[in-house]
Amino acid sequence: MPLPKPTHLYNLSADPNSLEEQRWALVVPDNERGRRLEAILSPLCKRRAEEQRRSVDIYRAPPGMNEKEARKFLADTMYPTSRSSREHASYVLLAGTPEDLSMELQEELTGEGVTLVGRLPFEREDDYAAYVEKVLTRERDAARPQQARAVFLTAQDMSPPVLSGHRFVVAPAAQRCSEARDKGYFPASSLTVEQLPAGAKEKLLELVRAPEPGLLFTLSHGVGAPTSGWVSPEAQRREQGNMWFGQGTALTADEVRQKEFLPGGIWFYFACFGAGTPTRSVFRPWMEQLVQTSVMSQWVLERVDRSRPLDARPFIAALPQAALANPKGPLAVIGHLDMAWICAFHNPRNGETHTHRLEDVLTTMVEGSRVGLALHSLSRFASKADRELRKYHQETAAAGSSGQSLSGEIDEEQAKERTTERAHLWMERHDLTSYTLLGDPAVRLVDRLSR
């Protein structure tokens, strides 16, 4: 499996928050729906053009591109070698569902060095208009707050994964941010940590009604396939990825769409399938190896298989779509496009904590940087896993070129340990890079603070 190209901003010498230096572009599907979306999004394009002091580049991409076609489109249309990299946009907004603009296009776009990619994934065209109006109203509000509150919330159903998630991710990350706030490095107006008892959905809905913009980090299970499987693709798209509270209680798209829910805020939604579900899980091959070495249970693998799209079409979860379409909802949602694990922030092999990664992401947003930078600050940590994987492949290649068998030099127990270590590294890497930004990557939680 080839490693991805290094990712970076195109203009490293400039302020990464400056659209005048970094630029913003829009991608729509090249069809009649795409032309309607382009018209609906024109007020947002006008706003971004004002910020960058030049017209916005709009690209029209064929729907349904595979990996090879997407790579050719980027090389021929968006990033031809005839143009200087200084003219390429670092902030790119994709407008459309995976049927409109393929997931392969998004993956290749990120691999091109454009790390600041967001997607508006609505099926309903009215939702695009509602989102644009919300963003423009918030950005042009002269009384926009200079600070945001931060809320860390665990939907504590007492299951082992959620218990571990709170112990190794939520609690230490909140503690780090609290200590940083005391020193003036995490400029939130307040910081709240809550463990909600099973079924306590209403408590969450109370916490997100405040008019002050908020940064909400939640950890929970995301609804997956029942043991008997989904009854229909429609039911799966409506329910998979919903926030699970235990005791048969989940937060649904209808509830988030109809009620005030984190107005003007940003939601980091840590849950399986929180952003959506791909056709095939990138984790599955490595999960198989962990099952074979008895590190992981077979039932987890079975859950992944049951949760694959029934109609073999990837989809964005209904819950974040509803939150973004809500006029009194958040400006952006960061979620996981696949199953979610804690290995991005905690090493299960040796207990080493990586919650500084999460602190970096959250601090970036609380400081008033554009939300695309927050996701970039997370995905760049994947380079550490990449380095370790390169060492492994180099060692294997060197042994092969000398006619030696690497596996023959170590006993069975050592071979098992190496297989487990490599699988864990891939899991960590994919966990870091599977977070997806839904919304415009150029939005901010608050006005950027002067330093």
C-alpha positions as CSV (number, residue, x, y, z in Angstrom):
1,M,0.0,0.0,0.0
2,P,1.7,3.3,-1.1
3,L,2.1,6.1,1.4
4,P,0.5,9.4,0.6
5,K,2.3,12.5,-0.6
6,P,3.3,14.9,2.1
7,T,0.7,17.5,2.7
8,H,1.3,21.2,3.2
9,L,-0.1,24.7,2.6
10,Y,0.9,26.0,-0.8
11,N,2.3,29.3,0.5
12,L,4.3,28.3,3.6
13,S,5.8,31.8,3.9
14,A,2.4,33.5,4.4
15,D,-0.2,33.8,7.1
16,P,-2.2,30.5,6.9
17,N,-5.3,32.3,7.9
18,S,-5.0,34.9,5.1
19,L,-7.2,34.1,2.1
20,E,-5.4,36.8,0.2
21,E,-2.3,34.7,0.5
22,Q,-3.7,31.2,0.6
23,R,-6.9,31.6,-1.5
24,W,-10.2,29.8,-1.5
25,A,-11.9,27.8,-4.3
26,L,-15.1,26.0,-4.9
27,V,-15.7,22.6,-6.6
28,V,-19.2,21.7,-7.9
29,P,-20.4,18.7,-10.0
30,D,-20.4,19.3,-13.7
31,N,-24.1,18.9,-14.4
32,E,-27.4,20.7,-14.0
33,R,-27.5,20.2,-10.2
34,G,-23.9,21.6,-10.0
35,R,-25.0,24.7,-11.8
36,R,-27.8,25.2,-9.4
37,L,-25.5,24.7,-6.4
38,E,-23.1,27.2,-7.9
39,A,-25.8,29.8,-8.1
40,I,-26.9,29.1,-4.5
41,L,-23.4,29.4,-3.2
42,S,-22.6,32.6,-5.2
43,P,-23.1,34.9,-2.1
44,L,-20.5,32.8,-0.2
45,C,-18.2,33.0,-3.2
46,K,-18.7,36.8,-3.3
47,R,-17.8,37.0,0.4
48,R,-14.6,34.9,-0.1
49,A,-13.7,36.9,-3.1
50,E,-13.8,40.1,-1.0
51,E,-11.5,38.5,1.6
52,Q,-8.9,37.3,-0.9
53,R,-9.2,40.5,-3.2
54,R,-9.7,38.5,-6.3
55,S,-12.3,36.3,-7.9
56,V,-12.9,32.8,-6.7
57,D,-11.9,29.9,-8.9
58,I,-14.8,27.6,-9.5
59,Y,-14.1,24.1,-10.8
60,R,-16.7,21.8,-12.3
61,A,-15.9,18.1,-11.7
62,P,-17.5,15.1,-13.4
63,P,-19.6,13.1,-10.9
64,G,-18.5,9.5,-10.0
65,M,-14.8,9.8,-10.7
66,N,-12.6,6.9,-9.6
67,E,-9.1,7.4,-8.2
68,K,-7.4,7.4,-11.6
69,E,-9.9,9.8,-13.1
70,A,-9.8,12.1,-10.1
71,R,-6.0,12.3,-10.3
72,K,-6.2,13.2,-14.0
73,F,-8.8,15.9,-13.3
74,L,-6.6,17.5,-10.7
75,A,-3.5,17.4,-12.9
76,D,-5.3,18.7,-16.0
77,T,-7.8,21.2,-14.5
78,M,-7.1,22.2,-10.9
79,Y,-3.3,21.9,-10.6
80,P,-1.7,22.0,-14.0
81,T,2.0,22.4,-14.0
82,S,1.7,25.4,-16.2
83,R,0.4,27.4,-13.2
84,S,2.5,28.4,-10.3
85,S,1.7,26.8,-7.0
86,R,1.2,30.2,-5.6
87,E,-2.0,30.5,-7.7
88,H,-3.4,27.3,-6.2
89,A,-6.0,27.6,-3.4
90,S,-5.2,26.1,0.0
91,Y,-8.8,26.3,1.1
92,V,-11.2,24.2,-1.1
93,L,-14.9,23.7,-0.6
94,L,-16.6,20.7,-2.2
95,A,-20.3,21.2,-2.7
96,G,-22.2,17.9,-3.1
97,T,-22.9,14.4,-1.8
98,P,-20.5,11.5,-2.6
99,E,-22.8,10.9,-5.6
100,D,-22.2,14.4,-6.8
101,L,-18.4,14.5,-6.1
102,S,-16.8,11.2,-5.3
103,M,-14.9,10.4,-2.2
104,E,-12.0,9.5,-4.4
105,L,-11.9,13.1,-5.6
106,Q,-11.8,14.3,-2.0
107,E,-9.0,11.9,-1.1
108,E,-6.9,12.8,-4.1
109,L,-7.5,16.5,-3.5
110,T,-6.2,16.1,0.0
111,G,-3.2,14.2,-1.3
112,E,-2.3,17.0,-3.7
113,G,-1.2,19.1,-0.8
114,V,-4.5,20.9,-0.3
115,T,-5.0,19.9,3.2
116,L,-7.7,22.5,4.0
117,V,-10.7,20.7,2.4
118,G,-14.3,20.9,3.5
119,R,-17.5,19.4,2.1
120,L,-21.1,20.6,2.1
121,P,-22.8,17.3,1.7
122,F,-26.5,18.2,1.6
123,E,-29.0,16.3,-0.5
124,R,-31.6,19.0,-0.3
125,E,-30.7,22.2,-2.2
126,D,-32.5,24.4,0.3
127,D,-30.0,23.3,2.9
128,Y,-27.1,24.9,1.0
129,A,-29.0,28.2,1.0
130,A,-29.7,28.0,4.7
131,Y,-26.0,27.2,5.4
132,V,-24.7,30.1,3.3
133,E,-27.1,32.5,5.0
134,K,-26.0,31.3,8.5
135,V,-22.3,31.8,7.7
136,L,-22.7,35.2,6.1
137,T,-24.9,36.4,9.0
138,R,-22.4,35.2,11.5
139,E,-19.3,36.7,9.7
140,R,-20.9,40.1,9.2
141,D,-22.1,40.4,12.8
142,A,-20.3,43.4,14.2
143,A,-21.0,42.2,17.7
144,R,-19.5,38.8,17.1
145,P,-17.9,37.5,20.4
146,Q,-14.2,37.4,20.8
147,Q,-14.2,34.3,22.9
148,A,-16.1,31.0,22.8
149,R,-16.9,28.5,25.5
150,A,-15.5,25.0,25.4
151,V,-17.6,21.9,26.4
152,F,-16.2,18.4,26.7
153,L,-18.9,15.8,26.9
154,T,-19.0,12.0,27.2
155,A,-22.2,10.2,26.6
156,Q,-21.4,7.7,29.3
157,D,-23.2,4.4,28.6
158,M,-20.6,2.5,30.7
159,S,-19.5,0.4,27.8
160,P,-15.8,-0.5,27.7
161,P,-15.0,1.6,24.6
162,V,-16.7,4.7,26.0
163,L,-15.1,4.2,29.5
164,S,-11.7,3.9,27.8
165,G,-12.4,6.9,25.6
166,H,-13.3,9.1,28.5
167,R,-10.3,7.9,30.6
168,F,-7.7,8.2,27.9
169,V,-9.0,10.9,25.6
170,V,-11.7,13.2,27.0
171,A,-10.5,13.6,30.6
172,P,-6.8,14.2,29.9
173,A,-7.5,16.5,26.9
174,A,-9.9,18.6,29.0
175,Q,-7.3,18.7,31.7
176,R,-4.6,19.9,29.3
177,C,-6.8,22.6,27.9
178,S,-7.9,23.7,31.4
179,E,-4.2,24.0,32.5
180,A,-3.4,25.9,29.3
181,R,-6.4,28.2,29.8
182,D,-5.1,29.0,33.3
183,K,-1.8,30.1,31.7
184,G,-3.5,32.1,29.0
185,Y,-2.9,29.7,26.1
186,F,-6.4,28.3,25.6
187,P,-8.5,31.5,25.3
188,A,-12.0,30.0,26.0
189,S,-14.5,32.1,28.0
190,S,-15.3,29.0,30.0
191,L,-14.5,25.3,30.1
192,T,-17.0,22.6,31.0
193,V,-16.5,18.8,31.4
194,E,-19.5,16.6,31.6
195,Q,-20.1,12.8,31.8
196,L,-23.8,12.3,31.0
197,P,-25.4,9.2,32.4
198,A,-27.0,6.7,30.1
199,G,-30.0,8.1,28.3
200,A,-29.4,11.7,29.3
201,K,-29.9,13.2,25.9
202,E,-31.8,16.3,27.2
203,K,-28.8,17.4,29.2
204,L,-26.8,17.7,25.9
205,L,-29.6,19.7,24.3
206,E,-29.5,22.1,27.3
207,L,-25.8,22.6,27.0
208,V,-25.9,23.5,23.3
209,R,-28.7,26.1,23.5
210,A,-26.6,29.0,24.7
211,P,-26.3,31.9,22.2
212,E,-22.6,32.3,22.9
213,P,-20.6,30.4,20.2
214,G,-19.2,27.2,21.5
215,L,-16.6,24.5,20.8
216,L,-18.2,21.2,21.5
217,F,-16.2,18.0,21.8
218,T,-18.3,14.9,22.3
219,L,-17.3,11.3,22.6
220,S,-19.9,8.5,22.3
221,H,-20.8,5.5,20.3
222,G,-22.1,6.2,16.8
223,V,-25.2,4.1,15.9
224,G,-24.1,1.1,13.7
225,A,-25.9,-1.8,12.1
226,P,-28.2,-3.8,14.4
227,T,-27.3,-7.5,14.8
228,S,-29.8,-8.5,12.2
229,G,-28.5,-5.8,9.8
230,W,-30.2,-2.7,8.3
231,V,-33.7,-3.3,6.8
232,S,-33.1,-0.8,4.0
233,P,-30.5,1.7,2.6
234,E,-32.8,4.5,3.6
235,A,-32.9,3.4,7.2
236,Q,-29.2,3.1,7.3
237,R,-28.6,6.6,5.9
238,R,-31.1,8.0,8.4
239,E,-29.7,6.4,11.5
240,Q,-26.1,5.2,11.1
241,G,-23.7,7.6,12.9
242,N,-26.4,9.0,15.2
243,M,-25.1,9.9,18.6
244,W,-25.8,7.0,21.0
245,F,-26.7,7.7,24.7
246,G,-27.5,4.2,25.8
247,Q,-30.8,2.8,27.1
248,G,-32.2,2.9,23.6
249,T,-31.7,6.6,23.2
250,A,-30.0,8.4,20.3
251,L,-29.7,11.9,19.0
252,T,-31.4,12.0,15.6
253,A,-31.1,14.3,12.6
254,D,-34.7,15.5,13.1
255,E,-34.0,16.7,16.6
256,V,-30.8,18.6,15.6
257,R,-32.5,20.2,12.6
258,Q,-35.5,21.5,14.6
259,K,-33.9,22.8,17.8
260,E,-31.3,25.4,18.6
261,F,-28.1,23.4,18.6
262,L,-24.7,25.1,19.1
263,P,-25.5,28.3,17.1
264,G,-22.4,29.6,15.3
265,G,-20.2,27.0,17.0
266,I,-18.0,24.1,15.9
267,W,-18.7,20.5,16.8
268,F,-15.9,17.9,17.1
269,Y,-18.0,14.7,17.0
270,F,-16.0,11.7,18.1
271,A,-18.1,8.6,17.2
272,C,-18.1,5.7,14.7
273,F,-19.5,6.8,11.4
274,G,-20.0,10.3,12.8
275,A,-19.2,12.0,9.4
276,G,-20.3,9.1,7.2
277,T,-19.7,5.6,5.9
278,P,-17.3,4.7,3.1
279,T,-18.0,1.8,0.7
280,R,-15.2,-0.2,2.4
281,S,-13.5,0.4,5.7
282,V,-9.9,1.3,5.4
283,F,-9.3,-0.4,8.8
284,R,-10.6,-3.8,7.8
285,P,-7.3,-5.4,6.5
286,W,-5.5,-4.4,9.6
287,M,-8.3,-5.5,11.9
288,E,-8.1,-8.9,10.3
289,Q,-4.5,-9.1,11.2
290,L,-5.2,-8.1,14.8
291,V,-8.0,-10.7,15.0
292,Q,-5.5,-13.4,13.7
293,T,-3.1,-12.4,16.4
294,S,-5.9,-12.5,19.0
295,V,-5.5,-8.8,19.8
296,M,-9.0,-7.9,18.6
297,S,-12.3,-9.8,18.8
298,Q,-13.9,-11.2,15.8
299,W,-17.2,-9.5,16.6
300,V,-15.7,-6.1,15.9
301,L,-14.8,-7.2,12.4
302,E,-18.4,-8.5,12.0
303,R,-19.8,-5.1,13.1
304,V,-17.7,-3.4,10.4
305,D,-19.1,-5.8,7.7
306,R,-22.7,-5.3,8.9
307,S,-22.2,-1.5,8.7
308,R,-21.1,-1.3,5.1
309,P,-23.5,0.6,2.9
310,L,-26.3,-1.8,1.9
311,D,-26.5,-0.2,-1.6
312,A,-22.6,-0.1,-1.9
313,R,-22.8,3.7,-2.1
314,P,-20.8,5.8,0.4
315,F,-22.8,8.4,2.3
316,I,-22.5,11.3,4.7
317,A,-24.2,10.8,8.0
318,A,-27.6,12.5,8.4
319,L,-26.8,13.9,11.9
320,P,-24.1,16.4,10.9
321,Q,-26.0,17.3,7.7
322,A,-29.0,18.4,9.9
323,A,-26.7,20.3,12.3
324,L,-25.1,22.3,9.4
325,A,-28.4,23.0,7.7
326,N,-30.0,24.3,10.9
327,P,-29.9,28.1,10.9
328,K,-29.3,28.0,14.6
329,G,-26.7,25.2,14.3
330,P,-22.9,25.0,14.0
331,L,-20.7,26.4,11.2
332,A,-18.7,23.2,10.9
333,V,-18.6,19.6,12.1
334,I,-15.5,17.4,12.3
335,G,-16.3,13.7,12.4
336,H,-15.0,10.3,11.5
337,L,-15.6,8.9,8.0
338,D,-15.5,5.2,9.1
339,M,-15.3,3.5,12.5
340,A,-13.6,5.7,15.1
341,W,-10.8,4.6,17.5
342,I,-8.9,6.1,20.3
343,C,-5.5,5.2,18.8
344,A,-5.1,8.7,17.3
345,F,-4.9,10.1,20.8
346,H,-3.8,7.0,22.9
347,N,-1.4,4.2,22.2
348,P,-3.0,0.9,23.4
349,R,0.3,-1.0,23.1
350,N,2.3,1.0,25.7
351,G,-0.3,3.4,27.3
352,E,1.4,6.4,25.8
353,T,-0.9,9.4,25.6
354,H,-1.2,11.6,22.5
355,T,-3.8,14.0,23.8
356,H,-1.5,16.9,22.9
357,R,-2.7,16.3,19.3
358,L,-6.3,17.0,20.3
359,E,-5.3,20.0,22.4
360,D,-3.6,21.4,19.3
361,V,-6.8,21.0,17.2
362,L,-9.0,22.5,19.8
363,T,-6.7,25.4,20.6
364,T,-6.4,26.3,16.9
365,M,-10.2,26.7,16.8
366,V,-10.6,28.6,20.1
367,E,-7.9,31.0,19.0
368,G,-10.0,32.0,16.0
369,S,-8.1,30.3,13.2
370,R,-10.0,29.0,10.3
371,V,-11.4,25.6,11.0
372,G,-9.5,24.0,8.0
373,L,-6.3,24.6,9.9
374,A,-7.5,22.7,12.9
375,L,-8.0,19.5,10.8
376,H,-4.6,20.1,9.2
377,S,-3.0,20.3,12.7
378,L,-4.5,16.8,13.4
379,S,-3.7,15.1,10.1
380,R,0.0,16.2,10.1
381,F,0.6,13.9,13.1
382,A,0.1,11.0,10.7
383,S,3.6,11.6,9.5
384,K,5.0,10.0,12.7
385,A,3.2,6.7,11.9
386,D,4.3,7.1,8.2
387,R,8.0,7.3,9.3
388,E,7.7,4.1,11.4
389,L,5.9,2.3,8.5
390,R,8.6,3.4,6.1
391,K,11.3,2.0,8.4
392,Y,9.4,-1.3,8.4
393,H,9.0,-1.5,4.6
394,Q,12.7,-0.4,4.2
395,E,13.8,-3.2,6.5
396,T,11.7,-5.7,4.7
397,A,13.0,-4.6,1.3
398,A,16.6,-4.6,2.4
399,A,16.3,-8.2,3.7
400,G,14.7,-9.3,0.5
401,S,17.3,-7.7,-1.7
402,S,20.1,-9.6,0.2
403,G,18.3,-12.9,-0.3
404,Q,17.4,-13.1,3.4
405,S,14.0,-13.9,4.9
406,L,13.1,-11.4,7.5
407,S,10.6,-13.8,9.1
408,G,13.2,-16.5,9.2
409,E,15.4,-14.5,11.5
410,I,12.9,-14.2,14.2
411,D,10.8,-16.7,16.2
412,E,7.0,-17.1,15.9
413,E,6.3,-14.9,18.9
414,Q,8.5,-12.1,17.5
415,A,6.8,-12.4,14.1
416,K,3.4,-12.1,15.8
417,E,4.6,-9.0,17.6
418,R,5.9,-7.4,14.4
419,T,2.6,-8.1,12.7
420,T,0.6,-6.6,15.6
421,E,2.9,-3.5,15.7
422,R,2.5,-2.8,12.0
423,A,-1.3,-3.3,12.2
424,H,-1.5,-0.8,15.1
425,L,0.6,1.7,13.2
426,W,-1.7,1.5,10.2
427,M,-4.7,1.8,12.6
428,E,-3.2,4.9,14.2
429,R,-2.4,6.5,10.8
430,H,-5.9,5.8,9.4
431,D,-7.5,7.0,12.6
432,L,-5.8,10.3,12.3
433,T,-6.5,10.8,8.6
434,S,-10.1,9.6,8.6
435,Y,-11.4,12.7,10.3
436,T,-13.4,14.8,7.8
437,L,-14.4,18.4,7.9
438,L,-18.0,19.1,6.9
439,G,-18.6,22.8,6.2
440,D,-16.6,25.6,4.7
441,P,-12.9,25.2,5.8
442,A,-12.6,29.0,5.9
443,V,-15.1,29.6,8.8
444,R,-13.9,30.6,12.2
445,L,-15.3,30.0,15.7
446,V,-14.6,33.6,16.8
447,D,-12.7,36.5,15.3
448,R,-9.0,35.7,15.4
449,L,-7.3,37.0,18.5
450,S,-4.4,39.3,18.2
451,R,-1.1,38.1,19.7
